[in-house]
Amino acid sequence: MPKPKHYRTSDPAYLRKRKACLAPDPLYCALCGERIDKTLKWPDPGCATADHIDAVSRGGHNLGPLQPAHKLCNEQKGPRARSGDRRRSEDAHVLPW
Ligand SMILES: [Zn+2]
């Protein structure tokens, strides 16, 4: 049995996939459809990032399918699948008397 990998971006298999994902030229953002300027470097908001189609934070595999995306678009997409905002119950202690 292969050991489960807990590291993500340092995984050579991931890095290969990421490189292949960002290789096309011109490269287009899968989220907004605009061209990605590959000359921009991290942490420029317009730089190229490899976005997990099935976000790892939502149970997707780190080696799952990737798509190119602007850093900004990727961040705005974010790990949004937080189910049910935890509501503060501070207003709930209203006494009957
Ligand atoms: Zn974009």
Backbone and ligand atoms as CSV (ligand in chain L), in Angstrom:
chain,resi,resn,atom,element,x,y,z
A,1,MET,N,N,0.845,-1.218,0.000
A,1,MET,CA,C,0.000,0.000,0.000
A,1,MET,C,C,0.869,1.252,0.000
A,2,PRO,N,N,0.641,2.146,-0.926
A,2,PRO,CA,C,1.413,3.404,-0.891
A,2,PRO,C,C,0.979,4.254,0.289
A,3,LYS,N,N,1.950,4.927,0.846
A,3,LYS,CA,C,1.631,5.802,1.977
A,3,LYS,C,C,0.768,6.963,1.503
A,4,PRO,N,N,-0.228,7.327,2.300
A,4,PRO,CA,C,-0.999,8.523,1.917
A,4,PRO,C,C,-0.121,9.757,1.991
A,5,LYS,N,N,-0.323,10.651,1.032
A,5,LYS,CA,C,0.519,11.846,0.984
A,5,LYS,C,C,-0.207,13.017,1.597
A,6,HIS,N,N,0.433,13.605,2.543
A,6,HIS,CA,C,-0.216,14.718,3.224
A,6,HIS,C,C,0.272,16.059,2.699
A,7,TYR,N,N,1.363,16.024,1.984
A,7,TYR,CA,C,1.814,17.281,1.402
A,7,TYR,C,C,1.148,17.451,0.044
A,8,ARG,N,N,1.026,18.648,-0.399
A,8,ARG,CA,C,0.275,18.903,-1.622
A,8,ARG,C,C,1.142,19.431,-2.739
A,9,THR,N,N,1.534,20.689,-2.637
A,9,THR,CA,C,2.165,21.330,-3.789
A,9,THR,C,C,3.587,20.853,-4.007
A,10,SER,N,N,4.159,20.107,-3.061
A,10,SER,CA,C,5.517,19.616,-3.268
A,10,SER,C,C,5.503,18.222,-3.877
A,11,ASP,N,N,4.328,17.669,-4.087
A,11,ASP,CA,C,4.200,16.341,-4.665
A,11,ASP,C,C,4.629,16.384,-6.130
A,12,PRO,N,N,5.656,15.610,-6.511
A,12,PRO,CA,C,6.145,15.664,-7.902
A,12,PRO,C,C,5.055,15.340,-8.916
A,13,ALA,N,N,4.156,14.430,-8.578
A,13,ALA,CA,C,3.084,14.097,-9.510
A,13,ALA,C,C,2.165,15.293,-9.709
A,14,TYR,N,N,1.918,16.008,-8.631
A,14,TYR,CA,C,1.101,17.216,-8.731
A,14,TYR,C,C,1.812,18.269,-9.576
A,15,LEU,N,N,3.106,18.434,-9.315
A,15,LEU,CA,C,3.856,19.464,-10.037
A,15,LEU,C,C,3.863,19.173,-11.544
A,16,ARG,N,N,3.956,17.901,-11.909
A,16,ARG,CA,C,3.908,17.546,-13.331
A,16,ARG,C,C,2.553,17.917,-13.930
A,17,LYS,N,N,1.498,17.581,-13.213
A,17,LYS,CA,C,0.156,17.898,-13.706
A,17,LYS,C,C,-0.033,19.404,-13.824
A,18,ARG,N,N,0.482,20.105,-12.829
A,18,ARG,CA,C,0.326,21.555,-12.807
A,18,ARG,C,C,1.057,22.178,-13.997
A,19,LYS,N,N,2.248,21.677,-14.238
A,19,LYS,CA,C,3.041,22.214,-15.338
A,19,LYS,C,C,2.320,21.969,-16.666
A,20,ALA,N,N,1.781,20.773,-16.828
A,20,ALA,CA,C,1.068,20.435,-18.062
A,20,ALA,C,C,-0.182,21.307,-18.195
A,21,CYS,N,N,-0.830,21.556,-17.072
A,21,CYS,CA,C,-2.053,22.361,-17.077
A,21,CYS,C,C,-1.770,23.786,-17.537
A,22,LEU,N,N,-0.608,24.295,-17.151
A,22,LEU,CA,C,-0.279,25.690,-17.442
A,22,LEU,C,C,0.590,25.822,-18.692
A,23,ALA,N,N,0.795,24.726,-19.402
A,23,ALA,CA,C,1.699,24.750,-20.549
A,23,ALA,C,C,1.116,25.430,-21.796
A,24,PRO,N,N,-0.196,25.287,-22.080
A,24,PRO,CA,C,-0.705,25.846,-23.335
A,24,PRO,C,C,-0.402,27.333,-23.476
A,25,ASP,N,N,-0.163,27.738,-24.719
A,25,ASP,CA,C,0.102,29.143,-24.989
A,25,ASP,C,C,-0.607,29.511,-26.279
A,26,PRO,N,N,-1.574,30.393,-26.297
A,26,PRO,CA,C,-2.018,31.164,-25.141
A,26,PRO,C,C,-2.805,30.329,-24.146
A,27,LEU,N,N,-2.804,30.807,-22.921
A,27,LEU,CA,C,-3.471,30.123,-21.830
A,27,LEU,C,C,-4.706,30.939,-21.436
A,28,TYR,N,N,-5.836,30.250,-21.314
A,28,TYR,CA,C,-7.061,30.962,-20.971
A,28,TYR,C,C,-7.584,30.509,-19.619
A,29,CYS,N,N,-8.109,31.457,-18.871
A,29,CYS,CA,C,-8.649,31.194,-17.542
A,29,CYS,C,C,-9.951,30.407,-17.678
A,30,ALA,N,N,-10.038,29.298,-16.969
A,30,ALA,CA,C,-11.230,28.454,-17.051
A,30,ALA,C,C,-12.401,29.092,-16.296
A,31,LEU,N,N,-12.130,30.088,-15.497
A,31,LEU,CA,C,-13.192,30.663,-14.669
A,31,LEU,C,C,-13.796,31.917,-15.289
A,32,CYS,N,N,-12.968,32.763,-15.920
A,32,CYS,CA,C,-13.518,33.985,-16.514
A,32,CYS,C,C,-13.364,34.008,-18.027
A,33,GLY,N,N,-12.572,33.106,-18.581
A,33,GLY,CA,C,-12.430,33.013,-20.021
A,33,GLY,C,C,-11.423,33.976,-20.615
A,34,GLU,N,N,-10.844,34.836,-19.790
A,34,GLU,CA,C,-9.863,35.793,-20.294
A,34,GLU,C,C,-8.495,35.125,-20.408
A,35,ARG,N,N,-7.694,35.685,-21.286
A,35,ARG,CA,C,-6.347,35.167,-21.445
A,35,ARG,C,C,-5.521,35.448,-20.186
A,36,ILE,N,N,-4.666,34.493,-19.861
A,36,ILE,CA,C,-3.779,34.665,-18.710
A,36,ILE,C,C,-2.411,35.081,-19.222
A,37,ASP,N,N,-1.910,36.175,-18.683
A,37,ASP,CA,C,-0.591,36.662,-19.056
A,37,ASP,C,C,0.450,35.846,-18.301
A,38,LYS,N,N,1.118,34.969,-19.039
A,38,LYS,CA,C,2.044,34.047,-18.382
A,38,LYS,C,C,3.331,34.732,-17.940
A,39,THR,N,N,3.498,35.985,-18.326
A,39,THR,CA,C,4.705,36.679,-17.871
A,39,THR,C,C,4.524,37.224,-16.455
A,40,LEU,N,N,3.269,37.241,-15.989
A,40,LEU,CA,C,3.032,37.736,-14.641
A,40,LEU,C,C,3.464,36.678,-13.628
A,41,LYS,N,N,4.035,37.145,-12.567
A,41,LYS,CA,C,4.541,36.215,-11.565
A,41,LYS,C,C,3.751,36.367,-10.274
A,42,TRP,N,N,3.639,35.269,-9.561
A,42,TRP,CA,C,3.102,35.274,-8.216
A,42,TRP,C,C,3.790,36.348,-7.406
A,43,PRO,N,N,3.090,37.166,-6.603
A,43,PRO,CA,C,1.657,37.078,-6.284
A,43,PRO,C,C,0.802,38.059,-7.078
A,44,ASP,N,N,1.114,38.325,-8.318
A,44,ASP,CA,C,0.264,39.186,-9.129
A,44,ASP,C,C,-1.115,38.537,-9.254
A,45,PRO,N,N,-2.202,39.316,-9.045
A,45,PRO,CA,C,-3.549,38.727,-9.097
A,45,PRO,C,C,-3.866,38.119,-10.458
A,46,GLY,N,N,-3.178,38.560,-11.497
A,46,GLY,CA,C,-3.458,38.044,-12.832
A,46,GLY,C,C,-2.576,36.879,-13.234
A,47,CYS,N,N,-1.724,36.432,-12.344
A,47,CYS,CA,C,-0.801,35.366,-12.718
A,47,CYS,C,C,-1.530,34.032,-12.819
A,48,ALA,N,N,-0.887,33.077,-13.456
A,48,ALA,CA,C,-1.528,31.789,-13.712
A,48,ALA,C,C,-1.455,30.894,-12.480
A,49,THR,N,N,-2.570,30.253,-12.171
A,49,THR,CA,C,-2.589,29.244,-11.120
A,49,THR,C,C,-3.286,28.007,-11.665
A,50,ALA,N,N,-3.025,26.882,-11.064
A,50,ALA,CA,C,-3.721,25.645,-11.438
A,50,ALA,C,C,-4.822,25.411,-10.410
A,51,ASP,N,N,-6.044,25.484,-10.897
A,51,ASP,CA,C,-7.205,25.356,-10.016
A,51,ASP,C,C,-7.685,23.914,-10.016
A,52,HIS,N,N,-7.937,23.390,-8.846
A,52,HIS,CA,C,-8.540,22.052,-8.764
A,52,HIS,C,C,-10.010,22.162,-9.151
A,53,ILE,N,N,-10.414,21.426,-10.166
A,53,ILE,CA,C,-11.816,21.453,-10.568
A,53,ILE,C,C,-12.677,20.923,-9.424
A,54,ASP,N,N,-12.224,19.839,-8.819
A,54,ASP,CA,C,-12.865,19.371,-7.590
A,54,ASP,C,C,-11.998,19.847,-6.436
A,55,ALA,N,N,-12.392,20.976,-5.838
A,55,ALA,CA,C,-11.549,21.609,-4.836
A,55,ALA,C,C,-11.152,20.608,-3.756
A,56,VAL,N,N,-9.879,20.645,-3.422
A,56,VAL,CA,C,-9.374,19.730,-2.405
A,56,VAL,C,C,-10.111,19.968,-1.088
A,57,SER,N,N,-10.464,21.226,-0.848
A,57,SER,CA,C,-11.172,21.552,0.391
A,57,SER,C,C,-12.578,20.968,0.411
A,58,ARG,N,N,-13.058,20.548,-0.757
A,58,ARG,CA,C,-14.390,19.937,-0.800
A,58,ARG,C,C,-14.303,18.432,-1.035
A,59,GLY,N,N,-13.154,17.872,-0.744
A,59,GLY,CA,C,-13.031,16.428,-0.841
A,59,GLY,C,C,-12.420,15.953,-2.147
A,60,GLY,N,N,-12.049,16.893,-3.021
A,60,GLY,CA,C,-11.400,16.509,-4.269
A,60,GLY,C,C,-9.988,16.012,-3.999
A,61,HIS,N,N,-9.478,15.243,-4.927
A,61,HIS,CA,C,-8.130,14.705,-4.767
A,61,HIS,C,C,-7.114,15.732,-5.239
A,62,ASN,N,N,-5.988,15.787,-4.526
A,62,ASN,CA,C,-4.948,16.742,-4.915
A,62,ASN,C,C,-4.441,16.459,-6.319
A,63,LEU,N,N,-4.505,15.219,-6.745
A,63,LEU,CA,C,-4.063,14.878,-8.089
A,63,LEU,C,C,-5.245,14.782,-9.041
A,64,GLY,N,N,-6.367,15.335,-8.642
A,64,GLY,CA,C,-7.539,15.366,-9.511
A,64,GLY,C,C,-7.338,16.361,-10.631
A,65,PRO,N,N,-8.345,16.513,-11.491
A,65,PRO,CA,C,-8.192,17.373,-12.662
A,65,PRO,C,C,-7.938,18.831,-12.284
A,66,LEU,N,N,-7.048,19.442,-13.053
A,66,LEU,CA,C,-6.705,20.849,-12.835
A,66,LEU,C,C,-7.186,21.663,-14.023
A,67,GLN,N,N,-7.428,22.935,-13.793
A,67,GLN,CA,C,-7.728,23.850,-14.884
A,67,GLN,C,C,-6.972,25.149,-14.621
A,68,PRO,N,N,-6.528,25.798,-15.699
A,68,PRO,CA,C,-5.816,27.054,-15.504
A,68,PRO,C,C,-6.770,28.158,-15.076
A,69,ALA,N,N,-6.321,29.004,-14.190
A,69,ALA,CA,C,-7.145,30.128,-13.749
A,69,ALA,C,C,-6.246,31.254,-13.263
A,70,HIS,N,N,-6.738,32.496,-13.428
A,70,HIS,CA,C,-6.043,33.606,-12.800
A,70,HIS,C,C,-6.009,33.373,-11.290
A,71,LYS,N,N,-4.985,33.858,-10.676
A,71,LYS,CA,C,-4.916,33.768,-9.220
A,71,LYS,C,C,-6.146,34.409,-8.595
A,72,LEU,N,N,-6.515,35.587,-9.105
A,72,LEU,CA,C,-7.664,36.309,-8.542
A,72,LEU,C,C,-8.954,35.495,-8.696
A,73,CYS,N,N,-9.163,34.956,-9.884
A,73,CYS,CA,C,-10.382,34.175,-10.136
A,73,CYS,C,C,-10.418,32.940,-9.237
A,74,ASN,N,N,-9.289,32.310,-9.118
A,74,ASN,CA,C,-9.171,31.125,-8.289
A,74,ASN,C,C,-9.529,31.458,-6.841
A,75,GLU,N,N,-9.033,32.592,-6.363
A,75,GLU,CA,C,-9.294,32.962,-4.980
A,75,GLU,C,C,-10.748,33.342,-4.772
A,76,GLN,N,N,-11.348,33.990,-5.779
A,76,GLN,CA,C,-12.744,34.388,-5.633
A,76,GLN,C,C,-13.665,33.187,-5.630
A,77,LYS,N,N,-13.269,32.179,-6.387
A,77,LYS,CA,C,-14.032,30.940,-6.395
A,77,LYS,C,C,-13.995,30.337,-5.003
A,78,GLY,N,N,-12.780,30.236,-4.486
A,78,GLY,CA,C,-12.564,29.887,-3.096
A,78,GLY,C,C,-13.203,28.585,-2.648
A,79,PRO,N,N,-12.958,28.241,-1.424
A,79,PRO,CA,C,-13.593,27.053,-0.862
A,79,PRO,C,C,-14.967,27.421,-0.321
A,80,ARG,N,N,-15.914,27.603,-1.233
A,80,ARG,CA,C,-17.158,28.250,-0.804
A,80,ARG,C,C,-18.207,27.269,-0.296
A,81,ALA,N,N,-17.939,26.002,-0.338
A,81,ALA,CA,C,-18.991,25.038,-0.036
A,81,ALA,C,C,-19.206,24.841,1.461
A,82,ARG,N,N,-18.958,25.864,2.210
A,82,ARG,CA,C,-19.209,25.751,3.643
A,82,ARG,C,C,-20.716,25.633,3.866
A,83,SER,N,N,-21.137,24.530,4.364
A,83,SER,CA,C,-22.576,24.327,4.504
A,83,SER,C,C,-23.060,24.923,5.818
A,84,GLY,N,N,-24.068,25.758,5.711
A,84,GLY,CA,C,-24.707,26.336,6.891
A,84,GLY,C,C,-23.795,27.249,7.679
A,85,ASP,N,N,-23.904,28.525,7.444
A,85,ASP,CA,C,-23.134,29.469,8.236
A,85,ASP,C,C,-23.457,29.286,9.707
A,86,ARG,N,N,-22.380,29.171,10.474
A,86,ARG,CA,C,-22.634,29.064,11.903
A,86,ARG,C,C,-23.148,30.402,12.410
A,87,ARG,N,N,-24.310,30.365,12.967
A,87,ARG,CA,C,-24.879,31.622,13.453
A,87,ARG,C,C,-24.572,31.807,14.936
A,88,ARG,N,N,-24.179,32.982,15.267
A,88,ARG,CA,C,-23.933,33.284,16.677
A,88,ARG,C,C,-25.251,33.257,17.430
A,89,SER,N,N,-25.241,32.695,18.599
A,89,SER,CA,C,-26.482,32.616,19.360
A,89,SER,C,C,-26.487,33.652,20.480
A,90,GLU,N,N,-25.720,34.708,20.275
A,90,GLU,CA,C,-25.602,35.700,21.347
A,90,GLU,C,C,-26.907,36.465,21.565
A,91,ASP,N,N,-27.694,36.590,20.495
A,91,ASP,CA,C,-28.950,37.319,20.633
A,91,ASP,C,C,-30.068,36.425,21.152
A,92,ALA,N,N,-29.754,35.184,21.415
A,92,ALA,CA,C,-30.811,34.222,21.710
A,92,ALA,C,C,-31.127,34.131,23.199
A,93,HIS,N,N,-30.319,34.806,24.013
A,93,HIS,CA,C,-30.604,34.642,25.451
A,93,HIS,C,C,-31.510,35.766,25.952
A,94,VAL,N,N,-32.678,35.816,25.335
A,94,VAL,CA,C,-33.687,36.779,25.784
A,94,VAL,C,C,-34.533,36.113,26.854
A,95,LEU,N,N,-34.563,36.738,28.012
A,95,LEU,CA,C,-35.318,36.131,29.102
A,95,LEU,C,C,-36.794,36.443,29.010
A,96,PRO,N,N,-37.640,35.531,29.425
A,96,PRO,CA,C,-39.082,35.758,29.327
A,96,PRO,C,C,-39.567,36.849,30.279
A,97,TRP,N,N,-38.804,37.222,31.300
A,97,TRP,CA,C,-39.267,38.220,32.251
A,97,TRP,C,C,-38.372,39.446,32.234
L,1,ZN,ZN,ZN,-9.808,34.622,-14.786
